[in-house]
């Protein structure tokens, strides 16, 4: 049974919602975590956890299990088919986690759910929010559950409910930005791959971009542009993409598609992260291109900062203005991430022989300038945005 009153109602039990629930549970802050799905999505979607995110997650006691399940990589390359334009290394990062940790999102969620259960917490599945209304010093939230309609009163309501967030809509907060033209393919596959399983590769080609990232258990993640992509791309679709954009040695052979999806990319950020006691984090606050693997990472750090801010207000009696600091830190971080992801996507989608030649030449020059490469490595790892995560 759901409690009728709570300090914090968290809407959405993806990685960000789960991380916030763990943080609040550890701090002894009363909360309720609800999710409209009957269980987790059980698909891999986001697949990379960066160094700064791992540092932030240490407080939750989950990093050991994440690293045990994941696959550590240290190389990231931008390529034009067979030509390496820019190669980045992450094994010299100023972090305890000098790596790119590859782990499918369903595995990340499983680790977080297990930790929440160990702490005595829970997720209320099959529970959808139908409305959120301001009422006195709190909010009245109407829920649709498998047992019927319920009403919960919450001092704070946190939207971790994705791009179409009902919390953001209820708060009257705008979501500014645009949608990229065309569709994208996301797939987890097994294949023969001549580059091997030690590097994340971002391929540029006249026919579009493609990201190839190794995953545990011999799998690879593919993210690529594709005009009129089918709802569930198959072996032939992925083979065609890699044949046109990957190495031209003819050795690439897609063996199986474990999971695939079609989606459109958005480039948006919420105009505010807070309206009174309604707050946003993760995809409810920012969405962008997957280039650079920043989406889930930014959301997880959102959750850690917001968890600390809510703890200070609820448990420690700090004024609610403490929550303004959350927005002051995390919205600029999201804007930086959106700009970086948009630049990488723009570079990958350059059309025309002359423009591609200029881009390739510029990246070749960048590859020889150590300080600029280090700046990009710090940006991708999230370490350059550490100041945006410290209340």
C-alpha beads as a LAMMPS data file, in Angstrom:
LAMMPS data file: protein, C-alpha beads

391 atoms
390 bonds

1 atom types
1 bond types

-500.0 500.0 xlo xhi
-500.0 500.0 ylo yhi
-500.0 500.0 zlo zhi

Masses

1 110.0

Atoms # bond

1 1 1 0.000 0.000 0.000
2 1 1 1.173 3.505 -0.762
3 1 1 1.639 5.912 2.098
4 1 1 -0.789 8.820 2.072
5 1 1 1.815 11.428 3.018
6 1 1 5.476 11.750 2.160
7 1 1 8.198 14.365 2.128
8 1 1 9.351 13.573 -1.417
9 1 1 7.455 11.887 -4.238
10 1 1 9.830 10.762 -7.005
11 1 1 8.117 10.176 -10.352
12 1 1 10.064 7.748 -12.553
13 1 1 12.223 4.785 -11.548
14 1 1 14.881 4.957 -14.215
15 1 1 18.525 5.412 -13.180
16 1 1 18.033 8.987 -11.938
17 1 1 14.927 8.207 -9.892
18 1 1 16.556 5.141 -8.371
19 1 1 19.731 7.071 -7.508
20 1 1 17.755 9.822 -5.782
21 1 1 15.714 7.247 -3.839
22 1 1 18.910 5.568 -2.603
23 1 1 20.430 8.895 -1.574
24 1 1 17.306 9.879 0.373
25 1 1 16.975 6.434 1.956
26 1 1 20.563 6.569 3.184
27 1 1 19.929 10.033 4.610
28 1 1 16.757 8.940 6.397
29 1 1 14.501 11.198 4.314
30 1 1 10.927 9.951 3.830
31 1 1 10.106 9.442 0.157
32 1 1 7.985 7.481 -2.301
33 1 1 9.262 6.252 -5.688
34 1 1 6.608 5.523 -8.333
35 1 1 6.901 4.220 -11.891
36 1 1 4.123 3.836 -14.445
37 1 1 5.702 0.752 -16.041
38 1 1 4.997 -2.684 -14.538
39 1 1 8.767 -3.175 -14.141
40 1 1 12.025 -1.736 -15.504
41 1 1 12.303 -1.253 -19.263
42 1 1 14.813 -4.126 -19.439
43 1 1 16.581 -2.672 -22.472
44 1 1 20.103 -1.352 -22.586
45 1 1 19.652 2.200 -24.014
46 1 1 22.393 4.263 -22.268
47 1 1 25.568 2.197 -22.162
48 1 1 28.413 4.296 -20.742
49 1 1 29.241 5.565 -17.261
50 1 1 31.951 8.217 -17.162
51 1 1 34.613 8.923 -14.535
52 1 1 32.915 11.850 -12.803
53 1 1 29.633 9.930 -12.564
54 1 1 31.399 7.016 -10.872
55 1 1 32.958 9.439 -8.389
56 1 1 29.522 10.897 -7.620
57 1 1 27.945 7.442 -7.217
58 1 1 30.505 6.343 -4.622
59 1 1 28.224 7.747 -1.913
60 1 1 25.545 5.210 -2.864
61 1 1 27.735 2.147 -2.397
62 1 1 27.146 0.841 -5.930
63 1 1 30.386 1.528 -7.785
64 1 1 32.001 -1.796 -6.901
65 1 1 29.129 -3.776 -8.389
66 1 1 28.874 -1.514 -11.441
67 1 1 32.560 -1.948 -12.243
68 1 1 32.354 -5.703 -11.607
69 1 1 29.563 -6.041 -14.166
70 1 1 30.932 -3.518 -16.647
71 1 1 33.745 -3.360 -19.172
72 1 1 36.568 -0.834 -18.775
73 1 1 37.745 0.998 -21.903
74 1 1 40.309 3.783 -22.223
75 1 1 40.145 4.762 -25.919
76 1 1 37.740 6.944 -27.903
77 1 1 38.371 7.684 -31.586
78 1 1 36.794 9.913 -34.209
79 1 1 37.195 8.269 -37.610
80 1 1 36.366 8.939 -41.236
81 1 1 35.938 5.352 -42.368
82 1 1 39.484 3.905 -42.276
83 1 1 41.180 7.158 -41.319
84 1 1 41.674 8.004 -37.637
85 1 1 41.102 11.740 -37.237
86 1 1 41.355 12.136 -33.467
87 1 1 42.194 9.628 -30.745
88 1 1 41.479 10.281 -27.075
89 1 1 42.728 8.308 -24.073
90 1 1 41.137 8.162 -20.641
91 1 1 43.716 6.137 -18.706
92 1 1 45.502 9.298 -17.533
93 1 1 42.439 11.137 -16.243
94 1 1 42.815 12.825 -12.828
95 1 1 40.329 10.424 -11.259
96 1 1 40.127 7.158 -9.366
97 1 1 38.208 5.954 -12.410
98 1 1 40.495 6.674 -15.363
99 1 1 38.273 4.792 -17.779
100 1 1 35.059 4.612 -19.754
101 1 1 32.826 2.032 -18.060
102 1 1 30.627 0.261 -20.605
103 1 1 27.507 -1.214 -19.036
104 1 1 23.994 -1.507 -20.535
105 1 1 21.408 0.627 -18.780
106 1 1 19.283 -2.319 -17.702
107 1 1 22.319 -3.634 -15.795
108 1 1 22.895 -0.224 -14.216
109 1 1 19.259 -0.094 -13.166
110 1 1 19.471 -3.625 -11.747
111 1 1 22.435 -2.628 -9.557
112 1 1 20.597 0.475 -8.311
113 1 1 17.378 -1.456 -7.619
114 1 1 19.275 -4.095 -5.663
115 1 1 20.954 -1.425 -3.553
116 1 1 17.628 0.282 -2.831
117 1 1 16.062 -3.023 -1.748
118 1 1 19.033 -3.846 0.506
119 1 1 18.488 -0.505 2.244
120 1 1 14.819 -1.355 2.790
121 1 1 13.478 0.863 0.032
122 1 1 11.072 -0.055 -2.758
123 1 1 9.646 0.944 -6.118
124 1 1 5.885 1.192 -6.603
125 1 1 5.523 -0.200 -10.132
126 1 1 2.427 0.144 -12.289
127 1 1 1.738 3.494 -10.660
128 1 1 1.107 6.417 -12.990
129 1 1 0.749 10.054 -11.999
130 1 1 -2.420 11.550 -13.435
131 1 1 -2.097 15.027 -11.903
132 1 1 0.045 17.168 -9.600
133 1 1 -1.519 20.183 -7.934
134 1 1 -0.108 22.736 -5.537
135 1 1 -1.967 22.620 -2.226
136 1 1 -0.943 24.763 0.747
137 1 1 2.695 24.063 1.612
138 1 1 2.740 20.855 -0.440
139 1 1 1.160 19.057 -3.357
140 1 1 -1.730 16.730 -3.994
141 1 1 -0.729 13.994 -6.414
142 1 1 -3.327 11.701 -7.954
143 1 1 -2.098 8.256 -8.893
144 1 1 -3.526 5.460 -10.983
145 1 1 -2.424 2.079 -9.612
146 1 1 -3.255 -1.571 -10.169
147 1 1 -5.459 -1.243 -7.060
148 1 1 -7.303 1.811 -8.349
149 1 1 -7.009 5.561 -7.778
150 1 1 -4.913 6.907 -4.910
151 1 1 -4.098 10.359 -3.592
152 1 1 -0.762 11.201 -1.998
153 1 1 0.220 14.457 -0.329
154 1 1 3.883 15.346 -0.823
155 1 1 5.920 18.316 0.302
156 1 1 8.168 17.979 -2.776
157 1 1 7.549 16.298 -6.127
158 1 1 10.549 15.379 -8.281
159 1 1 10.120 14.699 -11.982
160 1 1 12.448 11.938 -13.165
161 1 1 9.820 10.967 -15.703
162 1 1 11.557 11.659 -18.998
163 1 1 11.143 14.003 -21.919
164 1 1 7.335 14.066 -21.711
165 1 1 7.411 14.746 -17.961
166 1 1 4.016 15.288 -16.348
167 1 1 5.791 16.961 -13.427
168 1 1 7.402 19.511 -15.750
169 1 1 4.056 20.156 -17.425
170 1 1 2.300 20.490 -14.052
171 1 1 4.969 22.943 -12.914
172 1 1 4.418 25.065 -16.022
173 1 1 8.112 24.863 -16.940
174 1 1 9.092 25.249 -20.595
175 1 1 11.300 22.824 -22.529
176 1 1 13.238 24.851 -25.074
177 1 1 15.078 23.476 -28.066
178 1 1 14.474 21.557 -31.260
179 1 1 14.335 18.132 -32.858
180 1 1 17.081 16.868 -35.162
181 1 1 15.982 15.997 -38.671
182 1 1 15.764 12.319 -39.584
183 1 1 15.669 9.209 -37.448
184 1 1 18.302 7.254 -35.543
185 1 1 18.964 3.578 -34.945
186 1 1 19.959 2.116 -31.591
187 1 1 21.002 -1.537 -31.462
188 1 1 22.946 -4.066 -29.416
189 1 1 24.547 -6.667 -31.652
190 1 1 27.160 -9.379 -31.946
191 1 1 29.529 -9.139 -34.921
192 1 1 32.963 -9.695 -36.386
193 1 1 34.744 -6.357 -35.972
194 1 1 38.290 -5.666 -37.122
195 1 1 38.853 -2.705 -34.774
196 1 1 38.364 -4.949 -31.770
197 1 1 36.783 -4.381 -28.373
198 1 1 39.111 -1.818 -26.797
199 1 1 37.811 1.399 -28.377
200 1 1 34.628 3.442 -28.683
201 1 1 34.522 4.693 -32.291
202 1 1 32.542 7.605 -33.720
203 1 1 32.495 7.253 -37.511
204 1 1 31.964 10.099 -39.941
205 1 1 30.925 9.323 -43.520
206 1 1 28.988 10.925 -46.394
207 1 1 26.045 8.639 -45.588
208 1 1 25.898 9.719 -41.922
209 1 1 27.308 9.065 -38.485
210 1 1 27.699 5.802 -36.608
211 1 1 28.909 5.079 -33.085
212 1 1 30.295 1.606 -32.323
213 1 1 30.991 0.816 -28.664
214 1 1 31.996 -2.552 -27.162
215 1 1 29.790 -3.958 -24.394
216 1 1 30.325 -6.823 -21.947
217 1 1 29.748 -10.409 -23.106
218 1 1 31.040 -9.820 -26.636
219 1 1 28.326 -7.392 -27.678
220 1 1 28.520 -4.004 -29.390
221 1 1 26.308 -0.919 -29.151
222 1 1 25.443 0.801 -32.435
223 1 1 23.992 4.321 -32.667
224 1 1 23.537 5.696 -36.185
225 1 1 21.523 8.041 -38.344
226 1 1 19.169 6.287 -40.753
227 1 1 16.519 7.823 -42.967
228 1 1 13.136 6.146 -42.576
229 1 1 14.503 3.605 -40.120
230 1 1 12.209 0.656 -39.351
231 1 1 10.737 0.452 -35.870
232 1 1 13.038 -2.465 -35.002
233 1 1 16.117 -2.475 -37.276
234 1 1 17.390 -5.936 -38.169
235 1 1 20.671 -7.551 -39.187
236 1 1 20.489 -6.262 -42.774
237 1 1 19.868 -2.675 -41.604
238 1 1 22.822 -2.649 -39.217
239 1 1 25.070 -4.458 -41.720
240 1 1 24.259 -1.817 -44.335
241 1 1 25.095 1.015 -41.925
242 1 1 28.461 -0.452 -40.926
243 1 1 29.376 -1.395 -44.500
244 1 1 28.834 2.204 -45.625
245 1 1 30.365 3.995 -42.632
246 1 1 32.754 1.649 -40.840
247 1 1 36.054 0.115 -41.971
248 1 1 36.198 -0.678 -45.682
249 1 1 38.133 -3.932 -45.192
250 1 1 35.013 -6.038 -45.710
251 1 1 35.587 -7.932 -42.446
252 1 1 32.567 -6.561 -40.594
253 1 1 29.809 -9.146 -40.302
254 1 1 26.771 -8.651 -38.098
255 1 1 25.881 -11.979 -36.482
256 1 1 22.833 -11.140 -34.403
257 1 1 20.716 -8.187 -33.243
258 1 1 19.919 -8.701 -29.564
259 1 1 17.848 -5.570 -29.229
260 1 1 17.106 -2.582 -31.456
261 1 1 14.975 0.536 -31.616
262 1 1 14.274 3.626 -33.694
263 1 1 14.173 7.093 -32.199
264 1 1 14.414 10.777 -32.927
265 1 1 16.924 13.068 -31.311
266 1 1 15.949 16.176 -29.391
267 1 1 18.083 19.033 -28.177
268 1 1 16.209 20.610 -25.280
269 1 1 16.678 21.991 -21.775
270 1 1 14.075 23.025 -19.213
271 1 1 13.742 26.785 -18.723
272 1 1 13.931 26.145 -14.963
273 1 1 14.665 23.141 -12.751
274 1 1 12.316 24.197 -9.997
275 1 1 8.925 25.793 -9.506
276 1 1 8.290 25.881 -5.767
277 1 1 8.253 22.312 -4.518
278 1 1 8.234 20.741 -7.986
279 1 1 11.714 19.872 -9.258
280 1 1 13.170 18.274 -12.372
281 1 1 16.164 16.086 -13.115
282 1 1 17.475 13.783 -15.829
283 1 1 15.610 13.629 -19.145
284 1 1 12.754 15.657 -17.670
285 1 1 15.228 18.557 -17.501
286 1 1 17.511 17.958 -20.494
287 1 1 17.680 15.764 -23.605
288 1 1 20.286 15.742 -26.350
289 1 1 22.244 13.687 -28.854
290 1 1 23.852 10.481 -27.526
291 1 1 27.184 11.528 -29.067
292 1 1 29.648 11.381 -26.183
293 1 1 27.346 9.280 -24.004
294 1 1 26.332 12.095 -21.651
295 1 1 22.583 11.758 -21.042
296 1 1 22.315 9.242 -18.213
297 1 1 25.557 10.515 -16.700
298 1 1 24.245 14.064 -16.409
299 1 1 20.998 12.777 -14.904
300 1 1 22.755 10.634 -12.290
301 1 1 24.812 13.596 -11.106
302 1 1 21.581 15.653 -11.025
303 1 1 20.171 13.041 -8.645
304 1 1 23.188 13.142 -6.334
305 1 1 23.150 16.948 -6.071
306 1 1 19.373 17.129 -5.624
307 1 1 19.493 14.376 -2.997
308 1 1 21.964 16.383 -0.962
309 1 1 19.938 19.591 -1.345
310 1 1 16.670 17.907 -0.306
311 1 1 18.397 16.288 2.683
312 1 1 19.661 19.660 3.859
313 1 1 16.168 21.145 3.635
314 1 1 14.081 18.240 4.995
315 1 1 16.372 16.578 7.526
316 1 1 18.679 19.425 8.496
317 1 1 16.145 22.261 8.495
318 1 1 17.913 24.483 5.958
319 1 1 15.740 27.045 4.138
320 1 1 14.120 25.966 0.872
321 1 1 16.324 28.472 -0.958
322 1 1 18.948 25.705 -0.722
323 1 1 17.075 24.114 -3.626
324 1 1 17.823 27.148 -5.796
325 1 1 21.475 26.134 -5.636
326 1 1 20.574 22.831 -7.282
327 1 1 19.280 24.648 -10.356
328 1 1 22.139 27.150 -10.279
329 1 1 24.609 24.260 -10.542
330 1 1 22.915 21.680 -12.701
331 1 1 21.278 23.776 -15.428
332 1 1 24.614 25.307 -16.561
333 1 1 26.098 21.799 -16.537
334 1 1 23.312 20.568 -18.822
335 1 1 23.780 23.537 -21.169
336 1 1 27.483 22.675 -21.475
337 1 1 26.655 19.029 -22.177
338 1 1 24.049 19.959 -24.800
339 1 1 26.571 22.190 -26.563
340 1 1 29.250 19.485 -26.581
341 1 1 26.882 16.749 -27.813
342 1 1 25.495 19.074 -30.471
343 1 1 29.012 19.929 -31.721
344 1 1 29.958 16.246 -31.990
345 1 1 26.709 15.459 -33.807
346 1 1 27.176 18.429 -36.113
347 1 1 30.718 17.323 -36.982
348 1 1 29.498 13.827 -37.734
349 1 1 26.713 15.029 -40.006
350 1 1 28.761 17.449 -42.145
351 1 1 27.828 17.089 -45.823
352 1 1 29.803 17.950 -48.946
353 1 1 33.306 16.885 -49.925
354 1 1 34.967 20.251 -49.260
355 1 1 33.367 20.719 -45.842
356 1 1 34.271 17.168 -44.821
357 1 1 37.880 17.754 -45.912
358 1 1 38.069 20.939 -43.818
359 1 1 36.558 19.140 -40.810
360 1 1 38.989 16.250 -41.133
361 1 1 41.946 18.585 -41.425
362 1 1 40.864 20.542 -38.357
363 1 1 40.479 17.363 -36.300
364 1 1 43.867 16.166 -37.515
365 1 1 45.437 19.376 -36.222
366 1 1 43.556 19.025 -32.918
367 1 1 44.924 15.494 -32.561
368 1 1 48.427 16.948 -32.333
369 1 1 47.629 19.561 -29.656
370 1 1 47.846 17.879 -26.245
371 1 1 46.145 20.571 -24.098
372 1 1 43.127 20.743 -26.397
373 1 1 42.814 16.949 -26.455
374 1 1 42.990 16.903 -22.663
375 1 1 40.226 19.526 -22.504
376 1 1 38.007 17.315 -24.654
377 1 1 38.831 14.241 -22.560
378 1 1 37.908 16.113 -19.380
379 1 1 34.681 17.288 -20.986
380 1 1 33.626 13.817 -22.103
381 1 1 34.538 12.276 -18.725
382 1 1 32.502 14.926 -16.915
383 1 1 35.493 15.918 -14.774
384 1 1 35.528 19.421 -16.258
385 1 1 32.072 19.937 -14.706
386 1 1 32.882 18.807 -11.168
387 1 1 32.309 22.319 -9.839
388 1 1 28.673 22.011 -11.003
389 1 1 28.130 19.073 -8.643
390 1 1 29.323 20.554 -5.350
391 1 1 26.763 22.319 -3.186

Bonds

1 1 1 2
2 1 2 3
3 1 3 4
4 1 4 5
5 1 5 6
6 1 6 7
7 1 7 8
8 1 8 9
9 1 9 10
10 1 10 11
11 1 11 12
12 1 12 13
13 1 13 14
14 1 14 15
15 1 15 16
16 1 16 17
17 1 17 18
18 1 18 19
19 1 19 20
20 1 20 21
21 1 21 22
22 1 22 23
23 1 23 24
24 1 24 25
25 1 25 26
26 1 26 27
27 1 27 28
28 1 28 29
29 1 29 30
30 1 30 31
31 1 31 32
32 1 32 33
33 1 33 34
34 1 34 35
35 1 35 36
36 1 36 37
37 1 37 38
38 1 38 39
39 1 39 40
40 1 40 41
41 1 41 42
42 1 42 43
43 1 43 44
44 1 44 45
45 1 45 46
46 1 46 47
47 1 47 48
48 1 48 49
49 1 49 50
50 1 50 51
51 1 51 52
52 1 52 53
53 1 53 54
54 1 54 55
55 1 55 56
56 1 56 57
57 1 57 58
58 1 58 59
59 1 59 60
60 1 60 61
61 1 61 62
62 1 62 63
63 1 63 64
64 1 64 65
65 1 65 66
66 1 66 67
67 1 67 68
68 1 68 69
69 1 69 70
70 1 70 71
71 1 71 72
72 1 72 73
73 1 73 74
74 1 74 75
75 1 75 76
76 1 76 77
77 1 77 78
78 1 78 79
79 1 79 80
80 1 80 81
81 1 81 82
82 1 82 83
83 1 83 84
84 1 84 85
85 1 85 86
86 1 86 87
87 1 87 88
88 1 88 89
89 1 89 90
90 1 90 91
91 1 91 92
92 1 92 93
93 1 93 94
94 1 94 95
95 1 95 96
96 1 96 97
97 1 97 98
98 1 98 99
99 1 99 100
100 1 100 101
101 1 101 102
102 1 102 103
103 1 103 104
104 1 104 105
105 1 105 106
106 1 106 107
107 1 107 108
108 1 108 109
109 1 109 110
110 1 110 111
111 1 111 112
112 1 112 113
113 1 113 114
114 1 114 115
115 1 115 116
116 1 116 117
117 1 117 118
118 1 118 119
119 1 119 120
120 1 120 121
121 1 121 122
122 1 122 123
123 1 123 124
124 1 124 125
125 1 125 126
126 1 126 127
127 1 127 128
128 1 128 129
129 1 129 130
130 1 130 131
131 1 131 132
132 1 132 133
133 1 133 134
134 1 134 135
135 1 135 136
136 1 136 137
137 1 137 138
138 1 138 139
139 1 139 140
140 1 140 141
141 1 141 142
142 1 142 143
143 1 143 144
144 1 144 145
145 1 145 146
146 1 146 147
147 1 147 148
148 1 148 149
149 1 149 150
150 1 150 151
151 1 151 152
152 1 152 153
153 1 153 154
154 1 154 155
155 1 155 156
156 1 156 157
157 1 157 158
158 1 158 159
159 1 159 160
160 1 160 161
161 1 161 162
162 1 162 163
163 1 163 164
164 1 164 165
165 1 165 166
166 1 166 167
167 1 167 168
168 1 168 169
169 1 169 170
170 1 170 171
171 1 171 172
172 1 172 173
173 1 173 174
174 1 174 175
175 1 175 176
176 1 176 177
177 1 177 178
178 1 178 179
179 1 179 180
180 1 180 181
181 1 181 182
182 1 182 183
183 1 183 184
184 1 184 185
185 1 185 186
186 1 186 187
187 1 187 188
188 1 188 189
189 1 189 190
190 1 190 191
191 1 191 192
192 1 192 193
193 1 193 194
194 1 194 195
195 1 195 196
196 1 196 197
197 1 197 198
198 1 198 199
199 1 199 200
200 1 200 201
201 1 201 202
202 1 202 203
203 1 203 204
204 1 204 205
205 1 205 206
206 1 206 207
207 1 207 208
208 1 208 209
209 1 209 210
210 1 210 211
211 1 211 212
212 1 212 213
213 1 213 214
214 1 214 215
215 1 215 216
216 1 216 217
217 1 217 218
218 1 218 219
219 1 219 220
220 1 220 221
221 1 221 222
222 1 222 223
223 1 223 224
224 1 224 225
225 1 225 226
226 1 226 227
227 1 227 228
228 1 228 229
229 1 229 230
230 1 230 231
231 1 231 232
232 1 232 233
233 1 233 234
234 1 234 235
235 1 235 236
236 1 236 237
237 1 237 238
238 1 238 239
239 1 239 240
240 1 240 241
241 1 241 242
242 1 242 243
243 1 243 244
244 1 244 245
245 1 245 246
246 1 246 247
247 1 247 248
248 1 248 249
249 1 249 250
250 1 250 251
251 1 251 252
252 1 252 253
253 1 253 254
254 1 254 255
255 1 255 256
256 1 256 257
257 1 257 258
258 1 258 259
259 1 259 260
260 1 260 261
261 1 261 262
262 1 262 263
263 1 263 264
264 1 264 265
265 1 265 266
266 1 266 267
267 1 267 268
268 1 268 269
269 1 269 270
270 1 270 271
271 1 271 272
272 1 272 273
273 1 273 274
274 1 274 275
275 1 275 276
276 1 276 277
277 1 277 278
278 1 278 279
279 1 279 280
280 1 280 281
281 1 281 282
282 1 282 283
283 1 283 284
284 1 284 285
285 1 285 286
286 1 286 287
287 1 287 288
288 1 288 289
289 1 289 290
290 1 290 291
291 1 291 292
292 1 292 293
293 1 293 294
294 1 294 295
295 1 295 296
296 1 296 297
297 1 297 298
298 1 298 299
299 1 299 300
300 1 300 301
301 1 301 302
302 1 302 303
303 1 303 304
304 1 304 305
305 1 305 306
306 1 306 307
307 1 307 308
308 1 308 309
309 1 309 310
310 1 310 311
311 1 311 312
312 1 312 313
313 1 313 314
314 1 314 315
315 1 315 316
316 1 316 317
317 1 317 318
318 1 318 319
319 1 319 320
320 1 320 321
321 1 321 322
322 1 322 323
323 1 323 324
324 1 324 325
325 1 325 326
326 1 326 327
327 1 327 328
328 1 328 329
329 1 329 330
330 1 330 331
331 1 331 332
332 1 332 333
333 1 333 334
334 1 334 335
335 1 335 336
336 1 336 337
337 1 337 338
338 1 338 339
339 1 339 340
340 1 340 341
341 1 341 342
342 1 342 343
343 1 343 344
344 1 344 345
345 1 345 346
346 1 346 347
347 1 347 348
348 1 348 349
349 1 349 350
350 1 350 351
351 1 351 352
352 1 352 353
353 1 353 354
354 1 354 355
355 1 355 356
356 1 356 357
357 1 357 358
358 1 358 359
359 1 359 360
360 1 360 361
361 1 361 362
362 1 362 363
363 1 363 364
364 1 364 365
365 1 365 366
366 1 366 367
367 1 367 368
368 1 368 369
369 1 369 370
370 1 370 371
371 1 371 372
372 1 372 373
373 1 373 374
374 1 374 375
375 1 375 376
376 1 376 377
377 1 377 378
378 1 378 379
379 1 379 380
380 1 380 381
381 1 381 382
382 1 382 383
383 1 383 384
384 1 384 385
385 1 385 386
386 1 386 387
387 1 387 388
388 1 388 389
389 1 389 390
390 1 390 391
